[in-house]
Each structure stands twice: as C-alpha cells, then as structure tokens.
C-alpha cells in the first residue's frame, strides 16, 4: 500500500509530533562548541562529544549563568525539526557540569556581576541586632534547616519565623528561591531579615546558588539578606550578593540573633555600671548638700553672733541710761515747783528729800 503524499510543512509537523510524543524532553550532556549570541536575543551553540554534534537554540533571557565554548554542560531541551529541515534542540535549561566547567562559569558570572557593582561593600546593610520577624528560605527537610532552627531557638526564643519551603538543588531550585524572595519582599509588613540556608554538598549540588537570576534577586532585596550555604570552604555567588554571608546554616543562626545569655550578662554589667554611676552621683550630691548645709549653719551662726553682740551693746547702753543706775552713781531726780517758795521733791538712790525753794539763780 502506497503512502499518501504530504507537503513538506506537513512532513515537518508530523516529525515534530512524533518527537513530542516520543521525547517530550531530552537531557543531554556534552561540550559547548561555536557559542554565539545573535542580536542580543538569540543564543546558538553546538553540543558535541567525540562522535556527534547537535545544534542548540535558546533565548538570552533563559540563560541563568555565563556560558562559553569549551564548557561541559547538561541541557534540558525539546528536539525539533525546523522549517528549514535542520534538526536542533530547543533548550529550556542549561547548567555547567564537571568541576572545571562549573568553576569557569562561576568565575565568568562573578566577573560580570562584579563589574555591575552587585557585590560592592558599600551596598551591604547591617543585620538588625534584635530581629522580631525572620523570613527563612530553605528546604524544611534538610539537615541544615534543622540545625538552624535548633540553634535559633537555643540562642533567642520568641522570634516570629516565616518559612518558604523550596528546593535547594536541581533545575527548579533557583526559580523557587527567586519566587520565595519576591513573596517576602512583597508583604505589607516586611520581615527584619531574610535568611537563605542550605547544608553542604558537591559543586553540582550548590550550583543553584550561582544562578544569575537568584543572585540578582538577592542583591535587589528590600529586606537585608543573610546567606548560609554549604561548609566553610564553599563559596557561591549568592554569598557575594548577600548583605551578610555565613559559613554554614548553624553559623547563620549565630549571626542572625544574639545569645540571650550574653545579652543578660551584658545587661547586668551595664546595670552595675549605671548603679555605680548613680551611687557616685548620689554621694557627690550628698557631699555638696552637706557642704551647703555647713555653709548655711556658719552663715546663720555668724549672723546670730552679730545679733547677740548688737543686743549686748544695746543692753549696755540701756543699762547705762537706766535712771536707777544713774541715781546709784550719785545723781538725783528733782521734781516739783522750782519757783521761790515752791515745794520740790529730790529723789536719790536710797531716799527722797522734800524741800522748799528759797532761792533761784539763772545760769549764764
């Protein structure tokens, strides 16, 4: 039985339909060759090994890291037959694999973002000393998350912790973390700090934290960010973009909240210093008041002594002018009619003499 003829376009459509059914997606690993970007929008490269080569196509906005010829990568792609009869892979996701390629992609993207100023020290913000609300982006099934929460509770209880459960490795991880970060930044009441954590792993495991979109989202966060990924020796671009980088998830918990015992000791020390200053001030004030009181007593005593001296002087004067004392000194008081024939009374200290005036002479 002969096949019914179809048009070229129909043939292409049938082939693509078959490919879609048989291979909805392909995960292919190989080395990049002939990498180029056209018009700033379209990315073309070949994926090759020692025996074959496949053409690949993707849009620039889909690139999540910097690629170059010679890198070994793994692509997630849809096989397609183009209208011009060329077979190619339409790439949905691509990531470097192998230590050399991962390191090279890391260095290229770091250089690019560094030139843009995303890692500049002056962009870094300090973390709040006593956060009341902490947003956490992590996998709640990971050991690093459990360590973080345990240490957080031991060091400082009563914190409102909001958790976004995401994948922290694999192709879907960067997008989930970007969306979680966007969610926390869109809340009407922002958290005090966003913590992004993941335990240790291989370079492939940590590759999600070198995703360009994620790194840019961290740098653009309205909320101060703390990233604790891997072990102490691990470095990711997310670390560089964060306001504060911690060596491990456990270290992140130590950085984000203080130790309550240290705070209590510091408060006791400060209270002791305040009490000492208060006691010293009270003592100083007491000495000043006592000095003022002594001065006042001295002034009062001086004034009283002056008054006493004045009273003694006046008493002496009054005693000297007392008629009785005058009489004791031999004087007499004469009362009565001082005309000739008149009767007078002469009072002396111890008697009174009654006499008649017989003669009155005027004084010159």
C-alpha positions as CSV (number, residue, x, y, z in Angstrom):
1,X,0.0,0.0,0.0
2,X,1.4,3.3,-1.0
3,X,1.8,6.2,1.5
4,X,-0.3,9.2,0.8
5,X,2.0,12.1,-0.2
6,X,2.2,15.1,2.3
7,X,3.5,18.6,1.9
8,X,7.0,19.5,3.3
9,X,5.4,21.5,6.0
10,X,3.1,18.6,6.9
11,X,6.1,16.3,7.0
12,X,8.0,18.6,9.4
13,X,4.9,18.8,11.6
14,X,4.5,15.0,11.6
15,X,8.1,14.6,12.6
16,X,7.8,17.1,15.4
17,X,4.6,15.5,16.6
18,X,6.4,12.1,16.7
19,X,9.3,13.7,18.5
20,X,7.0,15.4,21.0
21,X,5.3,12.1,21.7
22,X,8.5,10.0,21.9
23,X,10.7,12.6,23.6
24,X,8.8,15.4,25.2
25,X,12.2,16.5,26.7
26,X,15.7,15.3,26.4
27,X,18.5,15.7,28.9
28,X,21.7,15.8,27.0
29,X,25.3,16.3,28.3
30,X,28.2,17.4,26.2
31,X,30.7,20.1,25.4
32,X,29.7,23.5,24.0
33,X,31.1,24.5,20.6
34,X,30.6,27.6,18.4
35,X,28.8,29.5,21.2
36,X,27.3,32.8,20.0
37,X,24.6,35.3,20.7
38,X,22.7,37.0,17.9
39,X,21.1,40.4,18.1
40,X,21.4,40.2,21.9
41,X,18.3,37.9,22.0
42,X,19.1,34.5,20.5
43,X,21.7,32.0,21.7
44,X,23.1,29.4,19.4
45,X,25.7,26.7,20.1
46,X,26.5,23.1,19.3
47,X,26.6,20.4,21.9
48,X,29.2,17.7,21.0
49,X,31.1,14.7,22.1
50,X,33.8,12.6,20.4
51,X,31.3,11.1,18.0
52,X,28.4,13.5,17.3
53,X,27.2,17.1,17.4
54,X,23.7,18.6,18.0
55,X,22.7,22.2,17.2
56,X,21.1,24.0,20.2
57,X,18.9,27.2,20.4
58,X,17.6,29.2,23.3
59,X,16.6,32.8,24.2
60,X,19.1,35.0,26.1
61,X,16.6,35.6,29.0
62,X,16.7,31.8,29.6
63,X,20.4,31.9,30.4
64,X,21.0,31.6,34.1
65,X,24.7,31.6,34.0
66,X,27.5,32.7,31.7
67,X,28.5,30.1,29.0
68,X,31.3,29.9,26.6
69,X,32.8,27.5,24.1
70,X,34.6,24.5,25.7
71,X,32.4,24.2,28.8
72,X,30.8,20.9,29.6
73,X,27.1,21.3,30.2
74,X,23.8,19.5,30.7
75,X,20.8,20.8,28.8
76,X,17.1,20.1,29.2
77,X,15.7,20.5,25.7
78,X,12.9,19.7,23.3
79,X,14.0,18.1,20.0
80,X,12.7,19.9,17.0
81,X,12.9,19.8,13.2
82,X,13.0,23.3,11.9
83,X,11.1,24.6,8.9
84,X,14.4,24.6,7.0
85,X,14.9,20.9,7.7
86,X,17.5,21.3,10.3
87,X,17.3,19.2,13.4
88,X,18.1,21.1,16.7
89,X,17.5,21.1,20.4
90,X,15.3,24.0,21.8
91,X,16.9,24.4,25.2
92,X,14.8,25.1,28.2
93,X,17.5,24.9,30.8
94,X,21.3,24.6,30.7
95,X,23.8,24.3,33.5
96,X,27.6,23.5,33.6
97,X,28.7,20.1,34.9
98,X,32.0,18.9,36.0
99,X,34.4,20.8,38.3
100,X,36.2,22.7,35.5
101,X,33.1,24.0,33.8
102,X,31.3,24.9,37.0
103,X,34.3,26.8,38.2
104,X,34.7,28.6,34.8
105,X,31.0,29.6,34.7
106,X,31.3,30.8,38.3
107,X,34.3,33.0,37.5
108,X,32.7,34.4,34.3
109,X,29.5,35.3,36.0
110,X,31.2,36.7,39.1
111,X,33.3,39.0,36.9
112,X,30.2,40.2,35.1
113,X,28.2,40.9,38.2
114,X,31.2,42.4,40.0
115,X,31.6,45.0,37.2
116,X,27.9,45.9,37.6
117,X,28.6,46.6,41.3
118,X,26.3,43.9,42.7
119,X,29.0,42.8,45.2
120,X,30.3,46.3,46.2
121,X,30.9,46.6,50.0
122,X,29.0,49.9,50.2
123,X,25.8,48.2,49.2
124,X,25.9,45.9,52.2
125,X,23.5,46.6,55.0
126,X,23.9,45.6,58.6
127,X,21.5,43.0,60.1
128,X,19.2,44.2,62.9
129,X,20.5,43.4,66.4
130,X,17.2,42.0,67.7
131,X,15.0,40.8,64.8
132,X,11.4,40.2,65.6
133,X,10.5,38.5,62.4
134,X,12.8,36.3,60.3
135,X,12.0,35.0,56.8
136,X,13.7,31.7,56.0
137,X,14.1,30.3,52.5
138,X,15.2,26.6,52.7
139,X,14.1,23.0,52.4
140,X,12.5,22.1,55.7
141,X,13.6,18.5,55.1
142,X,17.3,19.5,55.0
143,X,19.6,18.9,58.0
144,X,20.9,22.4,57.6
145,X,17.4,23.8,58.2
146,X,17.0,21.7,61.4
147,X,20.4,22.9,62.7
148,X,19.5,26.5,62.0
149,X,16.1,26.3,63.8
150,X,17.6,24.4,66.8
151,X,20.3,27.0,67.4
152,X,18.0,29.9,66.7
153,X,15.7,28.6,69.5
154,X,18.6,28.0,71.9
155,X,20.1,31.4,71.4
156,X,17.0,33.6,71.3
157,X,13.4,32.5,71.7
158,X,10.2,34.2,70.8
159,X,11.1,35.2,67.2
160,X,8.4,35.0,64.5
161,X,9.9,32.7,61.9
162,X,8.2,32.5,58.5
163,X,9.5,29.7,56.3
164,X,9.3,29.3,52.5
165,X,9.8,25.6,51.7
166,X,11.7,25.3,48.4
167,X,14.1,23.0,46.6
168,X,17.7,24.0,47.2
169,X,19.3,22.0,44.4
170,X,18.4,20.9,40.9
171,X,17.0,22.8,38.0
172,X,13.8,24.0,39.7
173,X,15.6,25.3,42.8
174,X,16.7,28.8,41.6
175,X,13.2,29.7,40.3
176,X,11.6,28.6,43.5
177,X,14.0,30.6,45.6
178,X,13.6,33.7,43.5
179,X,9.8,33.5,43.9
180,X,10.1,33.0,47.6
181,X,12.3,36.1,47.9
182,X,9.8,38.0,45.8
183,X,7.0,36.9,48.1
184,X,8.7,38.1,51.2
185,X,9.6,41.4,49.6
186,X,6.0,42.0,48.6
187,X,4.5,41.6,52.0
188,X,2.9,44.8,53.5
189,X,4.9,44.2,56.7
190,X,8.4,43.2,55.8
191,X,10.5,40.8,57.8
192,X,13.5,42.2,59.6
193,X,15.9,39.8,57.7
194,X,15.7,37.1,55.0
195,X,17.9,34.0,55.7
196,X,18.7,31.6,52.8
197,X,20.3,28.4,54.0
198,X,21.4,25.0,52.7
199,X,23.8,22.4,54.1
200,X,26.9,21.2,52.4
201,X,27.2,19.3,49.1
202,X,29.1,19.0,45.9
203,X,29.7,21.8,43.4
204,X,26.7,20.4,41.4
205,X,24.5,20.4,44.5
206,X,25.3,24.1,45.2
207,X,25.1,25.2,41.6
208,X,21.6,26.6,42.2
209,X,23.1,29.4,44.3
210,X,25.2,30.5,41.4
211,X,22.1,31.2,39.3
212,X,22.2,34.7,37.8
213,X,18.5,35.5,38.4
214,X,18.8,34.4,42.0
215,X,21.9,36.4,42.6
216,X,20.3,39.5,41.2
217,X,17.2,38.9,43.3
218,X,19.3,38.7,46.5
219,X,21.1,41.9,45.6
220,X,17.8,43.7,44.9
221,X,16.0,42.6,48.1
222,X,14.3,45.3,50.1
223,X,15.0,43.2,53.2
224,X,18.5,42.7,54.5
225,X,19.8,39.2,53.4
226,X,21.9,36.6,55.1
227,X,23.0,33.6,53.1
228,X,24.5,30.5,54.7
229,X,25.2,27.8,52.1
230,X,27.4,24.7,52.3
231,X,30.5,24.4,54.5
232,X,33.1,27.0,55.5
233,X,35.2,26.4,52.4
234,X,32.2,26.7,50.0
235,X,31.7,29.9,48.1
236,X,28.7,30.8,45.9
237,X,27.7,34.0,44.1
238,X,24.7,34.2,46.5
239,X,27.2,34.7,49.3
240,X,28.7,37.6,47.4
241,X,25.4,39.3,46.8
242,X,24.0,38.9,50.3
243,X,24.4,41.7,52.9
244,X,26.0,39.2,55.2
245,X,27.5,35.8,54.4
246,X,27.7,33.0,57.0
247,X,29.9,29.9,56.7
248,X,27.2,27.4,57.5
249,X,23.5,27.3,58.4
250,X,24.5,26.9,62.1
251,X,26.7,30.0,61.8
252,X,23.8,31.8,60.2
253,X,21.7,31.2,63.3
254,X,24.5,32.6,65.4
255,X,24.7,35.7,63.2
256,X,21.0,36.5,62.9
257,X,20.1,36.5,66.6
258,X,22.2,37.3,69.8
259,X,22.9,34.8,72.6
260,X,20.4,35.6,75.3
261,X,22.9,34.6,78.0
262,X,25.4,37.0,76.6
263,X,22.7,39.7,76.4
264,X,21.7,39.1,80.0
265,X,25.4,39.3,81.1
266,X,25.9,42.5,79.2
267,X,22.7,44.0,80.7
268,X,23.8,43.1,84.2
269,X,27.2,44.6,83.5
270,X,25.5,47.8,82.2
271,X,23.1,47.9,85.1
272,X,26.0,47.5,87.5
273,X,27.8,50.4,85.8
274,X,24.7,52.5,85.9
275,X,24.2,51.8,89.6
276,X,27.8,52.7,90.3
277,X,27.4,55.9,88.5
278,X,24.1,56.6,90.4
279,X,25.7,55.8,93.7
280,X,28.7,58.1,92.9
281,X,26.4,60.8,91.8
282,X,24.3,60.4,95.0
283,X,27.4,60.5,97.1
284,X,28.7,63.6,95.3
285,X,25.3,65.3,95.6
286,X,25.2,64.4,99.3
287,X,28.7,65.9,99.9
288,X,27.6,69.0,98.1
289,X,24.4,69.3,100.1
290,X,26.4,68.7,103.4
291,X,28.8,71.4,102.3
292,X,25.9,73.8,101.6
293,X,24.3,73.0,105.0
294,X,27.6,73.7,106.8
295,X,28.0,77.0,105.0
296,X,24.4,77.9,105.9
297,X,25.0,77.0,109.5
298,X,28.1,79.1,109.5
299,X,26.3,82.0,108.0
300,X,23.5,81.6,110.5
301,X,25.9,81.3,113.4
302,X,27.8,84.4,112.2
303,X,24.5,86.3,111.9
304,X,23.3,85.2,115.3
305,X,26.7,86.1,116.9
306,X,26.4,89.6,115.3
307,X,22.9,90.0,116.6
308,X,24.0,88.8,120.1
309,X,26.8,91.4,120.1
310,X,24.4,94.1,119.0
311,X,22.0,93.1,121.7
312,X,24.8,93.1,124.3
313,X,25.8,96.6,123.2
314,X,22.3,97.9,123.3
315,X,21.8,96.3,126.7
316,X,24.9,98.0,128.0
317,X,23.6,101.3,126.6
318,X,20.2,100.8,128.1
319,X,21.6,99.8,131.5
320,X,23.8,102.9,131.4
321,X,20.7,105.0,130.7
322,X,18.6,103.3,133.4
323,X,17.5,106.0,136.0
324,X,18.2,103.7,138.9
325,X,21.8,103.2,137.8
326,X,22.2,107.0,137.3
327,X,21.0,107.5,140.9
328,X,23.4,104.9,142.2
329,X,26.2,107.0,140.7
330,X,25.2,109.9,142.9
331,X,22.8,111.8,140.8
332,X,19.3,112.8,141.9
333,X,15.9,113.4,140.2
334,X,14.2,116.7,141.2
335,X,10.5,117.1,140.7
336,X,8.1,119.9,141.7
337,X,7.8,123.8,141.6
338,X,11.1,125.4,141.1
339,X,9.9,128.9,142.0
340,X,10.9,130.6,145.3
341,X,8.6,129.2,148.0
342,X,7.8,126.3,145.8
343,X,7.9,122.7,147.1
344,X,10.3,120.2,145.4
345,X,11.0,116.5,145.8
346,X,14.6,115.3,145.4
347,X,14.8,111.5,144.7
348,X,18.1,109.9,145.4
349,X,19.3,106.3,145.2
350,X,18.1,105.4,148.7
351,X,15.7,108.2,149.8
352,X,13.5,111.1,148.8
353,X,14.1,114.6,150.2
354,X,11.2,117.1,150.4
355,X,12.4,120.7,150.4
356,X,11.2,124.3,149.9
357,X,12.8,126.6,147.3
358,X,14.3,129.6,148.9
359,X,16.5,130.9,146.1
360,X,16.6,130.5,142.3
361,X,19.5,131.8,140.3
362,X,19.6,131.7,136.5
363,X,22.7,130.1,134.8
364,X,24.8,132.2,132.5
